[in-house]
């Protein structure tokens, strides 16, 4: 990308096409403007989930996108300061994150609640969080810590935010995003584990630690059902 020529954003056309992903809740063809698409706000509590995907809460227990966004708005407002990563997000940046989620959910058919939960899980909505590096040497930057994707560019803030959400949702030229994982596994929780570690353990236990953040899928399940700040009950919480 050239700063002289501007931020060269190209929209991705990658979409979920696995029918199982739609029936399991990972993907939807409903209009993204329907933000009251869950049980309401849920409860800010934490339940430790482990085992195979059947042990995790059904999509009918997920909160609405509107309620999840509202409950986590302070996280988006203040997370960069909390994490000591620099200036907090401006109102314009927060709106750009919201718009990017909706835009890429509409394009990819990934449920917008999963995209939102992934952003919170990966970076607490702070685009200034530095990249991590996987055990295999892959660089994971941006709001969704995508596979060798793009980092935040303050000179092209809106487009770089859109690009980061696209990278995590629809994948990059180097690796998978949520779309690829949903198409492969057909289940949102298996897709979350795949997004975090790149594989499903032979045991089928989505909270097995080997090569992954043990609490990742349990955390995501709780975010989808209303968890915001309650104390985690995951015994292997590493973050």
Secondary structure by P-SEA (a helix, b strand, c coil): cccccccbbbbbccccccaaaaaaccccccccccccccccccccbbbbbbccccccccccccccaaaaaaaaccccccccccccccccccaaaaaaaaaaaaaaaaaccccaaaaaaaaaacccccccbbbbbcccbbbbbccccccccccccccaaaaaaaaaaaaaaccccccccaaaaaaacccaaaaaaaaaccccccccccccccccccaaaaaaaaaaacccccccccccccc
